């Protein structure tokens, strides 16, 4: 088993960076997902209002 440190270094740095910036990315993901769900809900409401109402 030969472990090449130079090949693993970028991945380790990426993991450290991801763990360090986890809070900010979590907040961004939550905000984006909330915005997307609001857009989807408004589109559904608009489509339902356009449909002819059954009597």
N, CA, C and O atoms as a Tripos MOL2 file, in Angstrom:
@<TRIPOS>MOLECULE
protein
  220   219    55     0     0
PROTEIN
NO_CHARGES

@<TRIPOS>ATOM
      1 N           0.8570   -1.1950    0.0000 N.3       1 UNK1
      2 CA          0.0000    0.0000    0.0000 C.3       1 UNK1
      3 C           0.8910    1.2430    0.0000 C.2       1 UNK1
      4 O           1.6240    1.5040    0.9540 O.2       1 UNK1
      5 N           0.8110    1.9800   -1.0670 N.am      2 UNK2
      6 CA          1.5900    3.2160   -1.1710 C.3       2 UNK2
      7 C           0.6120    4.3860   -1.2000 C.2       2 UNK2
      8 O          -0.1920    4.5190   -2.1220 O.2       2 UNK2
      9 N           0.6930    5.2150   -0.1940 N.am      3 UNK3
     10 CA         -0.2130    6.3600   -0.1040 C.3       3 UNK3
     11 C           0.5100    7.5820   -0.6520 C.2       3 UNK3
     12 O           1.5480    7.9900   -0.1300 O.2       3 UNK3
     13 N          -0.0430    8.1540   -1.6970 N.am      4 UNK4
     14 CA          0.5520    9.3440   -2.2950 C.3       4 UNK4
     15 C          -0.0850   10.5680   -1.6430 C.2       4 UNK4
     16 O          -1.2630   10.8570   -1.8570 O.2       4 UNK4
     17 N           0.7030   11.2770   -0.8520 N.am      5 UNK5
     18 CA          0.1610   12.4140   -0.1080 C.3       5 UNK5
     19 C          -0.2260   13.5380   -1.0600 C.2       5 UNK5
     20 O          -1.1930   14.2600   -0.8170 O.2       5 UNK5
     21 N           0.5340   13.6860   -2.1500 N.am      6 UNK6
     22 CA          0.2680   14.8100   -3.0510 C.3       6 UNK6
     23 C          -1.0550   14.6330   -3.7880 C.2       6 UNK6
     24 O          -1.7170   15.6190   -4.1100 O.2       6 UNK6
     25 N          -1.4470   13.3970   -4.0560 N.am      7 UNK7
     26 CA         -2.7330   13.1750   -4.7130 C.3       7 UNK7
     27 C          -3.8870   13.3860   -3.7400 C.2       7 UNK7
     28 O          -4.9640   13.8250   -4.1450 O.2       7 UNK7
     29 N          -3.6750   13.0800   -2.4650 N.am      8 UNK8
     30 CA         -4.7490   13.1900   -1.4750 C.3       8 UNK8
     31 C          -4.8700   14.5960   -0.9000 C.2       8 UNK8
     32 O          -5.8890   14.9250   -0.2930 O.2       8 UNK8
     33 N          -3.8490   15.4320   -1.0790 N.am      9 UNK9
     34 CA         -3.8580   16.7530   -0.4540 C.3       9 UNK9
     35 C          -5.0320   17.6170   -0.9190 C.2       9 UNK9
     36 O          -5.7010   18.2090   -0.0730 O.2       9 UNK9
     37 N          -5.3150   17.7190   -2.2160 N.am     10 UNK10
     38 CA         -6.4400   18.5820   -2.6130 C.3      10 UNK10
     39 C          -7.7600   18.1270   -2.0030 C.2      10 UNK10
     40 O          -8.5760   18.9560   -1.6010 O.2      10 UNK10
     41 N          -7.9740   16.8190   -1.9300 N.am     11 UNK11
     42 CA         -9.2190   16.3140   -1.3470 C.3      11 UNK11
     43 C          -9.3110   16.6770    0.1310 C.2      11 UNK11
     44 O         -10.3660   17.0880    0.6130 O.2      11 UNK11
     45 N          -8.1860   16.5220    0.8500 N.am     12 UNK12
     46 CA         -8.1850   16.8550    2.2810 C.3      12 UNK12
     47 C          -8.4490   18.3470    2.4640 C.2      12 UNK12
     48 O          -9.2170   18.7440    3.3410 O.2      12 UNK12
     49 N          -7.8070   19.1720    1.6320 N.am     13 UNK13
     50 CA         -8.0370   20.6110    1.7270 C.3      13 UNK13
     51 C          -9.4970   20.9400    1.4210 C.2      13 UNK13
     52 O         -10.0910   21.8040    2.0660 O.2      13 UNK13
     53 N         -10.0710   20.2480    0.4370 N.am     14 UNK14
     54 CA        -11.4740   20.4850    0.0920 C.3      14 UNK14
     55 C         -12.3820   20.1120    1.2560 C.2      14 UNK14
     56 O         -13.3420   20.8240    1.5520 O.2      14 UNK14
     57 N         -12.0760   18.9860    1.9220 N.am     15 UNK15
     58 CA        -12.8910   18.5610    3.0660 C.3      15 UNK15
     59 C         -12.8020   19.5920    4.1830 C.2      15 UNK15
     60 O         -13.8110   19.9430    4.7940 O.2      15 UNK15
     61 N         -11.5780   20.0800    4.4520 N.am     16 UNK16
     62 CA        -11.4050   21.0750    5.5170 C.3      16 UNK16
     63 C         -12.1710   22.3500    5.1620 C.2      16 UNK16
     64 O         -12.8460   22.9310    6.0120 O.2      16 UNK16
     65 N         -12.0630   22.7820    3.8990 N.am     17 UNK17
     66 CA        -12.7620   23.9980    3.4760 C.3      17 UNK17
     67 C         -14.2710   23.8150    3.5700 C.2      17 UNK17
     68 O         -14.9870   24.7110    4.0180 O.2      17 UNK17
     69 N         -14.7520   22.6380    3.1430 N.am     18 UNK18
     70 CA        -16.1900   22.3790    3.1850 C.3      18 UNK18
     71 C         -16.6890   22.3860    4.6280 C.2      18 UNK18
     72 O         -17.7530   22.9350    4.9150 O.2      18 UNK18
     73 N         -15.9240   21.7770    5.5350 N.am     19 UNK19
     74 CA        -16.3410   21.7580    6.9370 C.3      19 UNK19
     75 C         -16.3150   23.1650    7.5100 C.2      19 UNK19
     76 O         -17.1790   23.5270    8.3090 O.2      19 UNK19
     77 N         -15.3220   23.9670    7.1040 N.am     20 UNK20
     78 CA        -15.2120   25.3210    7.6300 C.3      20 UNK20
     79 C         -16.3420   26.2140    7.1680 C.2      20 UNK20
     80 O         -16.8360   27.0400    7.9350 O.2      20 UNK20
     81 N         -16.7600   26.0560    5.9120 N.am     21 UNK21
     82 CA        -17.7910   26.9310    5.3580 C.3      21 UNK21
     83 C         -19.1530   26.2580    5.3590 C.2      21 UNK21
     84 O         -20.0420   26.6460    4.6000 O.2      21 UNK21
     85 N         -19.3220   25.2510    6.2070 N.am     22 UNK22
     86 CA        -20.5690   24.4850    6.1950 C.3      22 UNK22
     87 C         -21.7460   25.3560    6.6130 C.2      22 UNK22
     88 O         -22.8330   25.2550    6.0450 O.2      22 UNK22
     89 N         -21.5260   26.2180    7.6140 N.am     23 UNK23
     90 CA        -22.6300   27.0370    8.1060 C.3      23 UNK23
     91 C         -23.1700   27.9400    7.0070 C.2      23 UNK23
     92 O         -24.3810   28.0330    6.8090 O.2      23 UNK23
     93 N         -22.2560   28.6140    6.2840 N.am     24 UNK24
     94 CA        -22.6980   29.5470    5.2490 C.3      24 UNK24
     95 C         -23.4100   28.8020    4.1210 C.2      24 UNK24
     96 O         -24.4350   29.2670    3.6210 O.2      24 UNK24
     97 N         -22.8740   27.6520    3.7200 N.am     25 UNK25
     98 CA        -23.5050   26.9120    2.6260 C.3      25 UNK25
     99 C         -24.8610   26.3760    3.0670 C.2      25 UNK25
    100 O         -25.8010   26.3280    2.2730 O.2      25 UNK25
    101 N         -24.9660   25.9700    4.3350 N.am     26 UNK26
    102 CA        -26.2640   25.4860    4.8250 C.3      26 UNK26
    103 C         -27.3110   26.5920    4.7310 C.2      26 UNK26
    104 O         -28.4340   26.3610    4.2810 O.2      26 UNK26
    105 N         -26.9310   27.7990    5.1630 N.am     27 UNK27
    106 CA        -27.8800   28.9170    5.1130 C.3      27 UNK27
    107 C         -28.2700   29.2040    3.6680 C.2      27 UNK27
    108 O         -29.4430   29.4320    3.3730 O.2      27 UNK27
    109 N         -27.2800   29.1920    2.7590 N.am     28 UNK28
    110 CA        -27.5640   29.4740    1.3500 C.3      28 UNK28
    111 C         -28.4860   28.4100    0.7670 C.2      28 UNK28
    112 O         -29.4270   28.7290    0.0400 O.2      28 UNK28
    113 N         -28.2160   27.1490    1.0850 N.am     29 UNK29
    114 CA        -29.0550   26.0620    0.5550 C.3      29 UNK29
    115 C         -30.4770   26.1920    1.0750 C.2      29 UNK29
    116 O         -31.4320   25.9870    0.3270 O.2      29 UNK29
    117 N         -30.6260   26.5320    2.3560 N.am     30 UNK30
    118 CA        -31.9710   26.6770    2.9270 C.3      30 UNK30
    119 C         -32.7050   27.8220    2.2360 C.2      30 UNK30
    120 O         -33.8760   27.6850    1.8820 O.2      30 UNK30
    121 N         -32.0210   28.9530    2.0440 N.am     31 UNK31
    122 CA        -32.6630   30.1110    1.4100 C.3      31 UNK31
    123 C         -33.0750   29.7700   -0.0120 C.2      31 UNK31
    124 O         -34.1890   30.0830   -0.4320 O.2      31 UNK31
    125 N         -32.1660   29.1200   -0.7650 N.am     32 UNK32
    126 CA        -32.4690   28.7910   -2.1640 C.3      32 UNK32
    127 C         -33.6330   27.8110   -2.2380 C.2      32 UNK32
    128 O         -34.5180   27.9610   -3.0810 O.2      32 UNK32
    129 N         -33.6380   26.8110   -1.3620 N.am     33 UNK33
    130 CA        -34.7180   25.8200   -1.4160 C.3      33 UNK33
    131 C         -36.0540   26.4570   -1.0360 C.2      33 UNK33
    132 O         -37.0860   26.1230   -1.6190 O.2      33 UNK33
    133 N         -36.0420   27.3670   -0.0680 N.am     34 UNK34
    134 CA        -37.2890   28.0440    0.3030 C.3      34 UNK34
    135 C         -37.7930   28.8770   -0.8670 C.2      34 UNK34
    136 O         -38.9850   28.8640   -1.1770 O.2      34 UNK34
    137 N         -36.8780   29.6080   -1.5210 N.am     35 UNK35
    138 CA        -37.2910   30.4230   -2.6670 C.3      35 UNK35
    139 C         -37.8550   29.5490   -3.7770 C.2      35 UNK35
    140 O         -38.8670   29.8900   -4.3890 O.2      35 UNK35
    141 N         -37.1950   28.4130   -4.0380 N.am     36 UNK36
    142 CA        -37.6740   27.5200   -5.0970 C.3      36 UNK36
    143 C         -39.0570   26.9760   -4.7540 C.2      36 UNK36
    144 O         -39.9270   26.9130   -5.6220 O.2      36 UNK36
    145 N         -39.2700   26.5850   -3.5030 N.am     37 UNK37
    146 CA        -40.5780   26.0430   -3.1360 C.3      37 UNK37
    147 C         -41.6550   27.1200   -3.2360 C.2      37 UNK37
    148 O         -42.7850   26.8280   -3.6280 O.2      37 UNK37
    149 N         -41.3160   28.3590   -2.8870 N.am     38 UNK38
    150 CA        -42.2940   29.4440   -3.0160 C.3      38 UNK38
    151 C         -42.6440   29.6640   -4.4780 C.2      38 UNK38
    152 O         -43.8110   29.8610   -4.8180 O.2      38 UNK38
    153 N         -41.6280   29.6320   -5.3520 N.am     39 UNK39
    154 CA        -41.8860   29.8130   -6.7870 C.3      39 UNK39
    155 C         -42.7720   28.6890   -7.3060 C.2      39 UNK39
    156 O         -43.7120   28.9360   -8.0620 O.2      39 UNK39
    157 N         -42.4770   27.4500   -6.9030 N.am     40 UNK40
    158 CA        -43.2770   26.3110   -7.3690 C.3      40 UNK40
    159 C         -44.7170   26.4410   -6.8890 C.2      40 UNK40
    160 O         -45.6500   26.1880   -7.6510 O.2      40 UNK40
    161 N         -44.9050   26.8350   -5.6300 N.am     41 UNK41
    162 CA        -46.2640   26.9660   -5.0880 C.3      41 UNK41
    163 C         -47.0310   28.0530   -5.8320 C.2      41 UNK41
    164 O         -48.2000   27.8660   -6.1710 O.2      41 UNK41
    165 N         -46.3780   29.1960   -6.0890 N.am     42 UNK42
    166 CA        -47.0720   30.2740   -6.7950 C.3      42 UNK42
    167 C         -47.4140   29.8640   -8.2180 C.2      42 UNK42
    168 O         -48.4810   30.2140   -8.7230 O.2      42 UNK42
    169 N         -46.5150   29.1200   -8.8750 N.am     43 UNK43
    170 CA        -46.8150   28.6320  -10.2270 C.3      43 UNK43
    171 C         -48.0070   27.6840  -10.1980 C.2      43 UNK43
    172 O         -48.8870   27.7690  -11.0540 O.2      43 UNK43
    173 N         -48.0440   26.7760   -9.2160 N.am     44 UNK44
    174 CA        -49.1720   25.8490   -9.1190 C.3      44 UNK44
    175 C         -50.4790   26.5950   -8.8930 C.2      44 UNK44
    176 O         -51.4980   26.2670   -9.5000 O.2      44 UNK44
    177 N         -50.4510   27.5990   -8.0170 N.am     45 UNK45
    178 CA        -51.6690   28.3690   -7.7560 C.3      45 UNK45
    179 C         -52.1130   29.0870   -9.0220 C.2      45 UNK45
    180 O         -53.3030   29.1120   -9.3350 O.2      45 UNK45
    181 N         -51.1600   29.6760   -9.7600 N.am     46 UNK46
    182 CA        -51.5110   30.3830  -10.9910 C.3      46 UNK46
    183 C         -52.1080   29.4240  -12.0120 C.2      46 UNK46
    184 O         -53.0920   29.7550  -12.6730 O.2      46 UNK46
    185 N         -51.5170   28.2340  -12.1450 N.am     47 UNK47
    186 CA        -52.0410   27.2490  -13.1010 C.3      47 UNK47
    187 C         -53.4390   26.8040  -12.6810 C.2      47 UNK47
    188 O         -54.3300   26.6820  -13.5220 O.2      47 UNK47
    189 N         -53.6360   26.5590  -11.3820 N.am     48 UNK48
    190 CA        -54.9520   26.1190  -10.9140 C.3      48 UNK48
    191 C         -56.0020   27.1980  -11.1240 C.2      48 UNK48
    192 O         -57.1530   26.8870  -11.4280 O.2      48 UNK48
    193 N         -55.6190   28.4720  -10.9670 N.am     49 UNK49
    194 CA        -56.5840   29.5470  -11.1830 C.3      49 UNK49
    195 C         -56.9450   29.6750  -12.6570 C.2      49 UNK49
    196 O         -58.0660   30.0620  -12.9860 O.2      49 UNK49
    197 N         -56.0140   29.3550  -13.5440 N.am     50 UNK50
    198 CA        -56.2890   29.4700  -14.9800 C.3      50 UNK50
    199 C         -57.2000   28.3500  -15.4700 C.2      50 UNK50
    200 O         -57.8910   28.5100  -16.4760 O.2      50 UNK50
    201 N         -57.2050   27.2140  -14.7650 N.am     51 UNK51
    202 CA        -58.0240   26.0850  -15.2120 C.3      51 UNK51
    203 C         -59.5070   26.4400  -15.1200 C.2      51 UNK51
    204 O         -59.9200   27.1440  -14.1990 O.2      51 UNK51
    205 N         -60.3060   25.9550  -16.0700 N.am     52 UNK52
    206 CA        -61.7550   26.2160  -15.9940 C.3      52 UNK52
    207 C         -62.3600   25.4940  -14.7900 C.2      52 UNK52
    208 O         -62.0750   24.3240  -14.5340 O.2      52 UNK52
    209 N         -63.1980   26.2240  -14.0650 N.am     53 UNK53
    210 CA        -63.7870   25.6320  -12.8580 C.3      53 UNK53
    211 C         -64.9380   24.7080  -13.2350 C.2      53 UNK53
    212 O         -65.7560   25.0280  -14.0970 O.2      53 UNK53
    213 N         -64.9840   23.5590  -12.5720 N.am     54 UNK54
    214 CA        -66.0670   22.6050  -12.8290 C.3      54 UNK54
    215 C         -67.2990   23.0140  -12.0300 C.2      54 UNK54
    216 O         -67.2070   23.4320  -10.8760 O.2      54 UNK54
    217 N         -68.4610   22.8820  -12.6800 N.am     55 UNK55
    218 CA        -69.6980   23.2630  -11.9930 C.3      55 UNK55
    219 C         -70.3810   22.0390  -11.4200 C.2      55 UNK55
    220 O         -71.4400   22.1540  -10.8030 O.2      55 UNK55
@<TRIPOS>BOND
     1     1     2 1
     2     2     3 1
     3     3     4 2
     4     3     5 am
     5     5     6 1
     6     6     7 1
     7     7     8 2
     8     7     9 am
     9     9    10 1
    10    10    11 1
    11    11    12 2
    12    11    13 am
    13    13    14 1
    14    14    15 1
    15    15    16 2
    16    15    17 am
    17    17    18 1
    18    18    19 1
    19    19    20 2
    20    19    21 am
    21    21    22 1
    22    22    23 1
    23    23    24 2
    24    23    25 am
    25    25    26 1
    26    26    27 1
    27    27    28 2
    28    27    29 am
    29    29    30 1
    30    30    31 1
    31    31    32 2
    32    31    33 am
    33    33    34 1
    34    34    35 1
    35    35    36 2
    36    35    37 am
    37    37    38 1
    38    38    39 1
    39    39    40 2
    40    39    41 am
    41    41    42 1
    42    42    43 1
    43    43    44 2
    44    43    45 am
    45    45    46 1
    46    46    47 1
    47    47    48 2
    48    47    49 am
    49    49    50 1
    50    50    51 1
    51    51    52 2
    52    51    53 am
    53    53    54 1
    54    54    55 1
    55    55    56 2
    56    55    57 am
    57    57    58 1
    58    58    59 1
    59    59    60 2
    60    59    61 am
    61    61    62 1
    62    62    63 1
    63    63    64 2
    64    63    65 am
    65    65    66 1
    66    66    67 1
    67    67    68 2
    68    67    69 am
    69    69    70 1
    70    70    71 1
    71    71    72 2
    72    71    73 am
    73    73    74 1
    74    74    75 1
    75    75    76 2
    76    75    77 am
    77    77    78 1
    78    78    79 1
    79    79    80 2
    80    79    81 am
    81    81    82 1
    82    82    83 1
    83    83    84 2
    84    83    85 am
    85    85    86 1
    86    86    87 1
    87    87    88 2
    88    87    89 am
    89    89    90 1
    90    90    91 1
    91    91    92 2
    92    91    93 am
    93    93    94 1
    94    94    95 1
    95    95    96 2
    96    95    97 am
    97    97    98 1
    98    98    99 1
    99    99   100 2
   100    99   101 am
   101   101   102 1
   102   102   103 1
   103   103   104 2
   104   103   105 am
   105   105   106 1
   106   106   107 1
   107   107   108 2
   108   107   109 am
   109   109   110 1
   110   110   111 1
   111   111   112 2
   112   111   113 am
   113   113   114 1
   114   114   115 1
   115   115   116 2
   116   115   117 am
   117   117   118 1
   118   118   119 1
   119   119   120 2
   120   119   121 am
   121   121   122 1
   122   122   123 1
   123   123   124 2
   124   123   125 am
   125   125   126 1
   126   126   127 1
   127   127   128 2
   128   127   129 am
   129   129   130 1
   130   130   131 1
   131   131   132 2
   132   131   133 am
   133   133   134 1
   134   134   135 1
   135   135   136 2
   136   135   137 am
   137   137   138 1
   138   138   139 1
   139   139   140 2
   140   139   141 am
   141   141   142 1
   142   142   143 1
   143   143   144 2
   144   143   145 am
   145   145   146 1
   146   146   147 1
   147   147   148 2
   148   147   149 am
   149   149   150 1
   150   150   151 1
   151   151   152 2
   152   151   153 am
   153   153   154 1
   154   154   155 1
   155   155   156 2
   156   155   157 am
   157   157   158 1
   158   158   159 1
   159   159   160 2
   160   159   161 am
   161   161   162 1
   162   162   163 1
   163   163   164 2
   164   163   165 am
   165   165   166 1
   166   166   167 1
   167   167   168 2
   168   167   169 am
   169   169   170 1
   170   170   171 1
   171   171   172 2
   172   171   173 am
   173   173   174 1
   174   174   175 1
   175   175   176 2
   176   175   177 am
   177   177   178 1
   178   178   179 1
   179   179   180 2
   180   179   181 am
   181   181   182 1
   182   182   183 1
   183   183   184 2
   184   183   185 am
   185   185   186 1
   186   186   187 1
   187   187   188 2
   188   187   189 am
   189   189   190 1
   190   190   191 1
   191   191   192 2
   192   191   193 am
   193   193   194 1
   194   194   195 1
   195   195   196 2
   196   195   197 am
   197   197   198 1
   198   198   199 1
   199   199   200 2
   200   199   201 am
   201   201   202 1
   202   202   203 1
   203   203   204 2
   204   203   205 am
   205   205   206 1
   206   206   207 1
   207   207   208 2
   208   207   209 am
   209   209   210 1
   210   210   211 1
   211   211   212 2
   212   211   213 am
   213   213   214 1
   214   214   215 1
   215   215   216 2
   216   215   217 am
   217   217   218 1
   218   218   219 1
   219   219   220 2
@<TRIPOS>SUBSTRUCTURE
     1 UNK1         2 RESIDUE 1 A UNK
     2 UNK2         6 RESIDUE 1 A UNK
     3 UNK3        10 RESIDUE 1 A UNK
     4 UNK4        14 RESIDUE 1 A UNK
     5 UNK5        18 RESIDUE 1 A UNK
     6 UNK6        22 RESIDUE 1 A UNK
     7 UNK7        26 RESIDUE 1 A UNK
     8 UNK8        30 RESIDUE 1 A UNK
     9 UNK9        34 RESIDUE 1 A UNK
    10 UNK10       38 RESIDUE 1 A UNK
    11 UNK11       42 RESIDUE 1 A UNK
    12 UNK12       46 RESIDUE 1 A UNK
    13 UNK13       50 RESIDUE 1 A UNK
    14 UNK14       54 RESIDUE 1 A UNK
    15 UNK15       58 RESIDUE 1 A UNK
    16 UNK16       62 RESIDUE 1 A UNK
    17 UNK17       66 RESIDUE 1 A UNK
    18 UNK18       70 RESIDUE 1 A UNK
    19 UNK19       74 RESIDUE 1 A UNK
    20 UNK20       78 RESIDUE 1 A UNK
    21 UNK21       82 RESIDUE 1 A UNK
    22 UNK22       86 RESIDUE 1 A UNK
    23 UNK23       90 RESIDUE 1 A UNK
    24 UNK24       94 RESIDUE 1 A UNK
    25 UNK25       98 RESIDUE 1 A UNK
    26 UNK26      102 RESIDUE 1 A UNK
    27 UNK27      106 RESIDUE 1 A UNK
    28 UNK28      110 RESIDUE 1 A UNK
    29 UNK29      114 RESIDUE 1 A UNK
    30 UNK30      118 RESIDUE 1 A UNK
    31 UNK31      122 RESIDUE 1 A UNK
    32 UNK32      126 RESIDUE 1 A UNK
    33 UNK33      130 RESIDUE 1 A UNK
    34 UNK34      134 RESIDUE 1 A UNK
    35 UNK35      138 RESIDUE 1 A UNK
    36 UNK36      142 RESIDUE 1 A UNK
    37 UNK37      146 RESIDUE 1 A UNK
    38 UNK38      150 RESIDUE 1 A UNK
    39 UNK39      154 RESIDUE 1 A UNK
    40 UNK40      158 RESIDUE 1 A UNK
    41 UNK41      162 RESIDUE 1 A UNK
    42 UNK42      166 RESIDUE 1 A UNK
    43 UNK43      170 RESIDUE 1 A UNK
    44 UNK44      174 RESIDUE 1 A UNK
    45 UNK45      178 RESIDUE 1 A UNK
    46 UNK46      182 RESIDUE 1 A UNK
    47 UNK47      186 RESIDUE 1 A UNK
    48 UNK48      190 RESIDUE 1 A UNK
    49 UNK49      194 RESIDUE 1 A UNK
    50 UNK50      198 RESIDUE 1 A UNK
    51 UNK51      202 RESIDUE 1 A UNK
    52 UNK52      206 RESIDUE 1 A UNK
    53 UNK53      210 RESIDUE 1 A UNK
    54 UNK54      214 RESIDUE 1 A UNK
    55 UNK55      218 RESIDUE 1 A UNK
